[in-house]
Every structure is written in C-alpha cells, then in structure tokens.
Amino acid sequence: MIRRDRELLTRAAEVNRGLGAVVADLMTHQDDGQLPAEQLRALGRAVCWLGSDFLARAAELDGRVVEAVPRYLLDPRAGHTTLSRGQWEALAELFGRVCELGGETAHDIATEGRGILECSRPAEWPPPAGQTGHPRRAAPESADTRNTAAAENAAVENPAVETLDVGEAPGPAPDRELRSRAHRGIELLARLADSPCHDERAVRDTGRAVHALAEWLLAYPGMPEDR
C-alpha cells in the first residue's frame, strides 16, 4: 500500500475514533438546547476535508481531475466539480484556438487559461498534443532584459519558450492581475518542463522571463522589503 493511501486510512481511523467523543462533548455543551455553531463548523470541515481527500484519490485512480480545494467548503451553494481527461484536453485545445486568433489580448487569455489547467494536471498525464508551437510575440523590455535585443530574437526563434509580458512595476494592482500573471508563469514553466532537457536556450530564456516576473512580484504592493 502506498504511503498516501496509508495516511488516508489512518486519518479515517482517527476521525472514526474521535467522532463519538466529539458528539458527546457537543451534547454536554448545548446553549439553551442548541449546539455550539463554531464546534459544529470545525467538525463539519474536518469531515468534509477527509471526504474530499478520499474523493480526490478515487478520482485520481479513475483518471479524472478534481479541485485541490473543494468549492463547497468556500461556497455552500457550489457543488463539487470534476473534469474528465477528455474535458481537460478539450479546454486545452480551446485555449490553443484562442491563441491562434492573434493579438496580445487573445494570447494572454490563452496563456493564463493553460496555466490554470496546468494547476490541475496530474503528473502522469502528458501535455495535450500540439500544446507547444503557438504564435509568440517578442519579449518585452524589463529590468533584466532591456540590455539586449538578443533575448527578443531568441524568444521568436525558439517556439518552445513563452515570454511573460511583465510590464511596469505594479501600482495598486487587483488580485485578478496577480492571479493572471501567476497562471501565465505556471504555463511558462510547465511548457519548459515538457520541452527537451538539452534545450539550453529554452532554459535561459525562461529564466529571464521568470526573473522579470519575480521583480514584478517583489514590487507588488504590500510585499515586505528583504531583511
């Protein structure tokens, strides 16, 4: 039995042993005949998290993608959603078609979408066929790359490398912008992981883009200065 499955069974046994004691404790601490809401909430979350992990493991064995954090823990009105491998690959293909529309906006939407998908792709799943080789735009000038136009040429010549549009240092950027850049960075690194290991140019160009993204993140409002 693999370690992850052993841990799941151990947690299940602990919850099972503790449920009786928790129920008895709740019954003795009733407030005018009502159970304490906070303790009920904690118990419900513990059971939900355990159940979610069991569902995630079962879906993994079935070859399906599940959300790492169940939506119903955040919003009771939302159901637990899953993606089959076919649905996942269909979405990846759709984002590829969006990218082929051309234009900076379509390119950024497609890249961010692939990054979101990469967050849920099991390691044993290979990337969809044709995921690489999409149109590229020249690398933007940044604190790390403004010194050379060669980085722009390398990004165009090497279609396996995505260049992040890091833009200017952020002002009061909303959370949406932060998530967008993070997902585009995930897509960049995922594409590099799927490219040939001997592609030194891909490694260097990706490093430059990630470095530029790191500078943007370090300048994000509210980030503490290095001590």
VENURQUI-V193657 format. One record per backbone hydrogen bond with DSSP energy under -0.5 kcal/mol. NH is the residue of the N-H (numbers start at 1). CO is the residue of the C=O. Records with the same first field share a line. If there is no record, write none. Layout:
NH->CO, CO
//
This chain:
6->2
7->3
8->4
9->5
10->6
11->7
12->8
13->9
14->10
15->11
16->12
17->13
18->14
19->15
20->16
21->17
22->18
23->19
24->20
25->21
26->22
27->23
28->24
29->25, 26
30->27
31->34
32->30
34->31
40->36
41->37
42->38
43->39
44->40
45->41
46->42
47->43
48->44
49->45
50->46
51->47
52->48
53->49
54->50
55->51
56->52
57->53
58->54
59->55
60->56
61->57
62->58
63->59, 60
64->59
65->83
67->81
70->68
73->70
74->70, 71
75->71
78->75
81->79
83->65
85->63
88->84
89->85
90->86
91->87
92->88
93->89
94->90
95->91
96->92
97->93
98->94
99->95
100->96
101->97, 98
102->99
107->103
108->104
109->105
110->106
111->107
112->108
113->109
114->110
115->111
116->112
117->113
118->114
119->115
120->117
121->118
122->120
125->122
126->124
131->128
133->159
146->142
148->145
153->149
154->150
155->151
156->152
157->153
158->154
159->157
161->158
164->162
166->164
173->171
177->174
178->174
179->175
180->176
181->177
182->178
183->179
184->180
185->181
186->182
187->183
188->184
189->185
190->186
191->187
192->188
193->189
194->190
195->192
199->196
200->198
203->199
204->200
205->201
206->202
207->203
208->204
209->205
210->206
211->207
212->208
213->209
214->210
215->211
216->212
217->213
218->214
219->215
220->217
221->171
223->220
//
